[in-house]
Amino acid sequence: MADYYDVLGVARTASDDDIKKAYRRLAMQYHPDRNGGSKEAEEKFKEITEAYDVLRDPNKRAAFDRYGEAGLRGGPGGAGGFHHVDLSEALNIFMRDLGGMGGFSDIFGGGRRGSPGQPKTGPDARIDIDLTLEEVATGVTKTVSVQLLKSCDSCSATGAEPGSSAATCQTCKGTGEVRRAQQSIFGQVVSVAACGTCGGEGKVISSPCKKCKGEGRTRQAEKISIKVPAGVATDQYMTLRGVGNVGVRGGPKGDVIAVFNVEEDERFERDGEDLYTEVLVTYPQLVLGADIYVPLVGGQTKIKVSSGTQSGHVSHLRGKGLPRVNGGGVGDMHVRLQLHTPDSLSAEEESLIRQLMEVRPEAPEKRTRGIWAKIKETLGA
């Protein structure tokens, strides 16, 4: 078993804050969504999350410091009930302790373990929601089809073949757990673990339902409507409580995690709720001034270019960006004017430009303020 302190790269004397900081850094590095579903990253993410989950708990940490994994598994002085986390549990721990993204909280998560003898909550289900920038600007309701585990209609979710029923486990007497007393140098130690006969459920099925194989649930297609708020971004999440997979043999439903993916729009660059776009303009438009049309999400608007405007000038259109997700206000649209240089010229165009070149053969050596200074000022640098 790995040393959890080495896994997180912290000293054995590390404070709770140091442990959380180390976990946050590693979790963001190895999170599955940041590594294209890499199995190697997934295993590393589970490993560091398991280490963090042990070291963040004073009782588990003390047991691990004294006895290693034996202490966590219910050995002398152990915390009991230890198991290696799966991916859904690791994601649940990550979002529980580090918070949501972009205003959404309690994201991801897996089947939560209930008390011994109680039905366990079903695992969460993930669905991906593709959105256009226009849909992000207004918000939208999406209806998606997803395969979920639903209660078996043959056995009414009991897991037992119709005409039979589950019997109370004789090993644990229906409690779902067994207690063992051991003598140690510290005296008698009582450990509690899930019953191995019934798997902690307190009941045993002798004749499993043929349709669901004793699970009390089958996979079925279901349509889910999701009201997506305006302003969301790629990789943000929304949790739909209690509409996911049903638990084994009548356990509560898990959640559905809707993960957003916003399609790129070649017209714009996005920075939060602000949008940036570039508009090509002609030399006469910059020199003499003009009214031009610039794109907006879902439309366009007209702006005035003042005479003598320099190429690279950025205009700010207040409130023409995207809504702030789960908050008030709207971002801005930033429009950069770029001089268009034609690839080819007609004879008339070439003649006129050559005349202009005779009148103004060279650009001035200096400007009072360079274009980069203006851009830095525009961007707040």
C-alpha positions as semicolon CSV with decimal commas, in nm:
position;residue;x (nm);y (nm);z (nm)
1;M;0,000;0,000;0,000
2;A;0,132;0,347;-0,088
3;D;0,221;0,598;0,182
4;Y;-0,057;0,855;0,164
5;Y;0,181;1,134;0,266
6;D;0,409;1,047;-0,028
7;V;0,108;1,030;-0,261
8;L;0,018;1,391;-0,179
9;G;0,380;1,502;-0,148
10;V;0,345;1,637;0,207
11;A;0,530;1,577;0,533
12;R;0,380;1,361;0,806
13;T;0,350;1,676;1,014
14;A;0,155;1,860;0,743
15;S;-0,137;2,074;0,858
16;D;-0,492;2,028;0,735
17;D;-0,450;2,334;0,511
18;D;-0,127;2,197;0,362
19;I;-0,297;1,865;0,288
20;K;-0,592;2,036;0,121
21;K;-0,365;2,263;-0,087
22;A;-0,158;1,966;-0,206
23;Y;-0,471;1,773;-0,296
24;R;-0,625;2,067;-0,482
25;R;-0,313;2,108;-0,696
26;L;-0,286;1,738;-0,782
27;A;-0,661;1,690;-0,831
28;M;-0,677;1,972;-1,084
29;Q;-0,377;1,819;-1,266
30;Y;-0,515;1,464;-1,285
31;H;-0,892;1,527;-1,302
32;P;-1,034;1,293;-1,573
33;D;-1,205;1,578;-1,758
34;R;-0,869;1,753;-1,800
35;N;-0,697;1,445;-1,937
36;G;-0,928;1,327;-2,214
37;G;-1,050;1,023;-2,020
38;S;-0,696;0,887;-1,970
39;K;-0,707;0,570;-1,762
40;E;-0,368;0,651;-1,614
41;A;-0,489;0,993;-1,501
42;E;-0,809;0,837;-1,368
43;E;-0,614;0,592;-1,151
44;K;-0,390;0,871;-1,024
45;F;-0,694;1,086;-0,947
46;K;-0,849;0,804;-0,744
47;E;-0,521;0,743;-0,560
48;I;-0,467;1,104;-0,454
49;T;-0,834;1,146;-0,359
50;E;-0,822;0,834;-0,142
51;A;-0,508;0,965;0,027
52;Y;-0,673;1,301;0,089
53;D;-0,994;1,142;0,221
54;V;-0,794;0,950;0,481
55;L;-0,560;1,230;0,588
56;R;-0,836;1,493;0,612
57;D;-1,020;1,283;0,874
58;P;-0,853;1,302;1,219
59;N;-0,962;0,951;1,320
60;K;-0,859;0,787;0,993
61;R;-0,530;0,978;0,992
62;A;-0,448;0,869;1,345
63;A;-0,528;0,506;1,263
64;F;-0,317;0,520;0,947
65;D;-0,024;0,683;1,131
66;R;-0,019;0,402;1,388
67;Y;-0,113;0,091;1,195
68;G;-0,116;0,173;0,824
69;E;-0,392;0,015;0,614
70;A;-0,460;-0,244;0,887
71;G;-0,577;0,038;1,109
72;L;-0,816;0,163;0,842
73;R;-0,959;-0,184;0,782
74;G;-1,064;-0,229;1,143
75;G;-0,749;-0,375;1,292
76;P;-0,619;-0,273;1,635
77;G;-0,710;0,089;1,690
78;G;-0,856;0,109;1,341
79;A;-1,126;0,331;1,202
80;G;-1,309;0,043;1,033
81;G;-1,509;0,029;0,710
82;F;-1,216;0,120;0,482
83;H;-1,229;0,048;0,110
84;H;-1,051;0,183;-0,198
85;V;-1,256;0,458;-0,360
86;D;-1,397;0,419;-0,709
87;L;-1,412;0,699;-0,964
88;S;-1,762;0,820;-0,877
89;E;-1,668;0,843;-0,506
90;A;-1,346;1,026;-0,593
91;L;-1,541;1,280;-0,800
92;N;-1,790;1,322;-0,517
93;I;-1,511;1,390;-0,266
94;F;-1,348;1,635;-0,506
95;M;-1,663;1,840;-0,556
96;R;-1,774;1,812;-0,193
97;D;-1,455;1,964;-0,057
98;L;-1,337;2,190;-0,339
99;G;-1,675;2,330;-0,438
100;G;-1,855;2,369;-0,770
101;M;-1,736;2,531;-1,091
102;G;-1,881;2,857;-1,215
103;G;-2,154;2,862;-0,952
104;F;-2,257;2,497;-0,968
105;S;-2,187;2,288;-0,658
106;D;-2,198;1,926;-0,550
107;I;-2,098;1,811;-0,896
108;F;-2,036;1,455;-1,007
109;G;-2,046;1,204;-0,727
110;G;-2,123;0,839;-0,709
111;G;-2,356;0,607;-0,528
112;R;-2,354;0,711;-0,164
113;R;-2,325;0,436;0,086
114;G;-2,605;0,425;0,341
115;S;-2,602;0,277;0,688
116;P;-2,566;-0,103;0,719
117;G;-2,893;-0,274;0,645
118;Q;-3,030;0,029;0,458
119;P;-3,079;0,049;0,079
120;K;-2,788;0,217;-0,097
121;T;-2,834;0,514;-0,326
122;G;-2,785;0,439;-0,695
123;P;-2,478;0,569;-0,880
124;D;-2,491;0,906;-1,050
125;A;-2,524;0,925;-1,428
126;R;-2,341;1,173;-1,651
127;I;-2,486;1,325;-1,967
128;D;-2,315;1,570;-2,203
129;I;-2,512;1,871;-2,327
130;D;-2,394;2,040;-2,649
131;L;-2,482;2,410;-2,673
132;T;-2,441;2,687;-2,928
133;L;-2,334;3,036;-2,825
134;E;-2,684;3,159;-2,913
135;E;-2,832;2,909;-2,665
136;V;-2,583;3,019;-2,400
137;A;-2,686;3,382;-2,453
138;T;-3,054;3,316;-2,383
139;G;-3,066;2,993;-2,185
140;V;-3,244;2,689;-2,322
141;T;-3,433;2,376;-2,223
142;K;-3,281;2,057;-2,362
143;T;-3,451;1,718;-2,374
144;V;-3,210;1,425;-2,388
145;S;-3,250;1,049;-2,391
146;V;-3,041;0,857;-2,139
147;Q;-3,014;0,493;-2,032
148;L;-3,088;0,467;-1,659
149;L;-3,133;0,187;-1,410
150;K;-3,505;0,176;-1,318
151;S;-3,698;-0,038;-1,073
152;C;-3,766;-0,388;-1,208
153;D;-4,135;-0,425;-1,291
154;S;-4,120;-0,803;-1,261
155;C;-4,022;-0,823;-0,894
156;S;-4,128;-0,471;-0,789
157;A;-3,764;-0,391;-0,710
158;T;-3,734;-0,659;-0,441
159;G;-3,484;-0,866;-0,638
160;A;-3,671;-1,185;-0,551
161;E;-3,847;-1,401;-0,808
162;P;-4,224;-1,335;-0,802
163;G;-4,384;-1,567;-0,547
164;S;-4,077;-1,561;-0,321
165;S;-3,926;-1,305;-0,088
166;A;-3,599;-1,210;0,074
167;A;-3,520;-1,366;0,411
168;T;-3,348;-1,205;0,709
169;C;-2,976;-1,281;0,709
170;Q;-2,900;-1,527;0,986
171;T;-2,536;-1,423;1,012
172;C;-2,602;-1,059;1,109
173;K;-2,968;-1,104;1,215
174;G;-3,075;-0,836;0,972
175;T;-2,842;-0,561;1,096
176;G;-2,614;-0,576;0,791
177;E;-2,298;-0,571;1,003
178;V;-2,094;-0,804;1,218
179;R;-1,885;-0,724;1,523
180;R;-1,564;-0,896;1,615
181;A;-1,380;-0,864;1,946
182;Q;-1,003;-0,900;1,949
183;Q;-0,750;-0,885;2,228
184;S;-0,456;-0,651;2,185
185;I;-0,195;-0,487;2,405
186;F;-0,447;-0,207;2,453
187;G;-0,716;-0,445;2,573
188;Q;-1,023;-0,570;2,392
189;V;-1,089;-0,403;2,056
190;V;-1,426;-0,437;1,884
191;S;-1,433;-0,395;1,508
192;V;-1,748;-0,350;1,299
193;A;-1,764;-0,453;0,933
194;A;-2,028;-0,515;0,671
195;C;-2,172;-0,864;0,684
196;G;-2,005;-1,088;0,427
197;T;-2,311;-1,310;0,385
198;C;-2,560;-1,041;0,282
199;G;-2,319;-0,769;0,171
200;G;-2,442;-0,535;0,443
201;E;-2,807;-0,543;0,333
202;G;-2,945;-0,754;0,617
203;K;-3,138;-0,979;0,378
204;V;-3,060;-1,281;0,165
205;I;-3,238;-1,370;-0,160
206;S;-3,253;-1,742;-0,225
207;S;-3,447;-1,715;-0,555
208;P;-3,325;-1,410;-0,750
209;C;-3,557;-1,250;-1,006
210;K;-3,477;-1,387;-1,351
211;K;-3,535;-1,052;-1,524
212;C;-3,306;-0,835;-1,310
213;K;-3,074;-1,111;-1,177
214;G;-3,163;-1,018;-0,820
215;E;-3,069;-0,650;-0,841
216;G;-3,425;-0,520;-0,842
217;R;-3,350;-0,288;-1,134
218;T;-3,310;-0,296;-1,511
219;R;-3,165;-0,049;-1,759
220;Q;-3,422;0,150;-1,955
221;A;-3,428;0,458;-2,180
222;E;-3,572;0,774;-2,032
223;K;-3,612;1,131;-2,157
224;I;-3,496;1,409;-1,925
225;S;-3,562;1,781;-1,967
226;I;-3,282;2,010;-1,849
227;K;-3,330;2,383;-1,808
228;V;-2,987;2,526;-1,889
229;P;-2,934;2,876;-1,745
230;A;-2,788;3,150;-1,961
231;G;-2,415;3,216;-1,946
232;V;-2,279;2,866;-1,887
233;A;-1,940;2,763;-2,025
234;T;-1,771;2,443;-2,138
235;D;-1,695;2,198;-1,853
236;Q;-1,940;2,358;-1,613
237;Y;-2,188;2,121;-1,453
238;M;-2,544;2,105;-1,326
239;T;-2,670;1,845;-1,078
240;L;-3,025;1,710;-1,115
241;R;-3,106;1,565;-0,775
242;G;-3,273;1,228;-0,741
243;V;-3,343;1,159;-1,108
244;G;-3,053;0,921;-1,181
245;N;-3,002;0,547;-1,139
246;V;-3,213;0,370;-0,880
247;G;-3,024;0,184;-0,610
248;V;-3,009;-0,194;-0,575
249;R;-3,335;-0,349;-0,455
250;G;-3,530;-0,031;-0,395
251;G;-3,244;0,200;-0,303
252;P;-3,294;0,575;-0,360
253;K;-3,210;0,729;-0,694
254;G;-2,875;0,891;-0,756
255;D;-2,826;1,216;-0,942
256;V;-2,785;1,307;-1,308
257;I;-2,484;1,527;-1,381
258;A;-2,529;1,744;-1,690
259;V;-2,191;1,852;-1,829
260;F;-2,198;2,144;-2,073
261;N;-2,000;2,173;-2,395
262;V;-2,030;2,505;-2,578
263;E;-1,948;2,488;-2,949
264;E;-1,687;2,736;-3,067
265;D;-1,808;3,029;-3,277
266;E;-1,538;3,142;-3,520
267;R;-1,661;3,501;-3,498
268;F;-1,583;3,539;-3,129
269;E;-1,328;3,472;-2,859
270;R;-1,478;3,427;-2,514
271;D;-1,342;3,533;-2,177
272;G;-1,607;3,457;-1,917
273;E;-1,904;3,675;-1,999
274;D;-1,701;3,907;-2,228
275;L;-1,669;3,847;-2,603
276;Y;-1,403;3,967;-2,847
277;T;-1,441;4,002;-3,222
278;E;-1,240;4,151;-3,508
279;V;-1,394;4,350;-3,793
280;L;-1,209;4,431;-4,117
281;V;-1,237;4,789;-4,237
282;T;-1,100;4,979;-4,537
283;Y;-0,845;5,258;-4,535
284;P;-1,105;5,522;-4,633
285;Q;-1,334;5,409;-4,350
286;L;-1,055;5,459;-4,098
287;V;-0,940;5,790;-4,242
288;L;-1,274;5,952;-4,315
289;G;-1,494;5,774;-4,065
290;A;-1,795;5,555;-4,137
291;D;-2,085;5,360;-3,991
292;I;-2,014;4,985;-3,994
293;Y;-2,197;4,674;-3,876
294;V;-2,038;4,441;-3,622
295;P;-2,158;4,091;-3,524
296;L;-2,335;4,013;-3,199
297;V;-2,452;3,678;-3,069
298;G;-2,777;3,626;-3,257
299;G;-2,759;3,945;-3,463
300;Q;-2,556;4,256;-3,538
301;T;-2,536;4,622;-3,445
302;K;-2,410;4,943;-3,607
303;I;-2,121;5,143;-3,464
304;K;-1,963;5,470;-3,574
305;V;-1,596;5,475;-3,673
306;S;-1,457;5,823;-3,612
307;S;-1,233;5,984;-3,871
308;G;-0,863;5,925;-3,813
309;T;-0,918;5,594;-3,629
310;Q;-0,608;5,375;-3,621
311;S;-0,603;5,012;-3,726
312;G;-0,614;4,798;-3,413
313;H;-0,845;5,034;-3,226
314;V;-1,079;4,849;-2,987
315;S;-1,434;4,966;-2,926
316;H;-1,626;4,850;-2,621
317;L;-1,995;4,773;-2,645
318;R;-2,126;4,763;-2,291
319;G;-2,378;4,492;-2,210
320;K;-2,350;4,324;-2,552
321;G;-2,165;4,014;-2,428
322;L;-2,305;3,710;-2,245
323;P;-2,509;3,695;-1,924
324;R;-2,324;3,620;-1,602
325;V;-2,421;3,268;-1,503
326;N;-2,633;3,257;-1,187
327;G;-2,573;3,628;-1,136
328;G;-2,688;3,968;-1,246
329;G;-2,553;4,169;-1,535
330;V;-2,420;4,106;-1,882
331;G;-2,064;4,114;-2,014
332;D;-1,928;4,338;-2,288
333;M;-1,844;4,298;-2,655
334;H;-1,497;4,421;-2,754
335;V;-1,458;4,503;-3,124
336;R;-1,111;4,535;-3,275
337;L;-1,094;4,727;-3,604
338;Q;-0,837;4,581;-3,841
339;L;-0,728;4,744;-4,168
340;H;-0,801;4,518;-4,464
341;T;-0,527;4,489;-4,725
342;P;-0,670;4,352;-5,052
343;D;-0,494;4,059;-5,221
344;S;-0,553;4,201;-5,570
345;L;-0,652;4,535;-5,719
346;S;-0,846;4,651;-6,021
347;A;-0,672;4,891;-6,259
348;E;-0,875;5,183;-6,122
349;E;-0,792;5,093;-5,761
350;E;-0,422;5,063;-5,836
351;S;-0,423;5,400;-6,013
352;L;-0,590;5,573;-5,720
353;I;-0,358;5,417;-5,467
354;R;-0,051;5,517;-5,666
355;Q;-0,181;5,875;-5,670
356;L;-0,224;5,858;-5,294
357;M;0,128;5,722;-5,260
358;E;0,262;6,024;-5,445
359;V;0,081;6,255;-5,206
360;R;0,179;6,060;-4,891
361;P;0,483;5,847;-4,975
362;E;0,580;5,757;-4,616
363;A;0,426;5,712;-4,275
364;P;0,534;5,949;-3,996
365;E;0,834;5,836;-3,792
366;K;0,658;5,863;-3,458
367;R;0,315;5,852;-3,303
368;T;0,227;6,012;-2,975
369;R;0,109;5,673;-2,847
370;G;0,181;5,337;-3,003
371;I;-0,085;5,083;-3,089
372;W;0,041;4,839;-2,825
373;A;0,008;5,101;-2,555
374;K;-0,352;5,156;-2,660
375;I;-0,425;4,783;-2,667
376;K;-0,271;4,737;-2,321
377;E;-0,480;5,024;-2,193
378;T;-0,790;4,873;-2,350
379;L;-0,727;4,536;-2,187
380;G;-0,644;4,692;-1,855
381;A;-0,277;4,581;-1,860
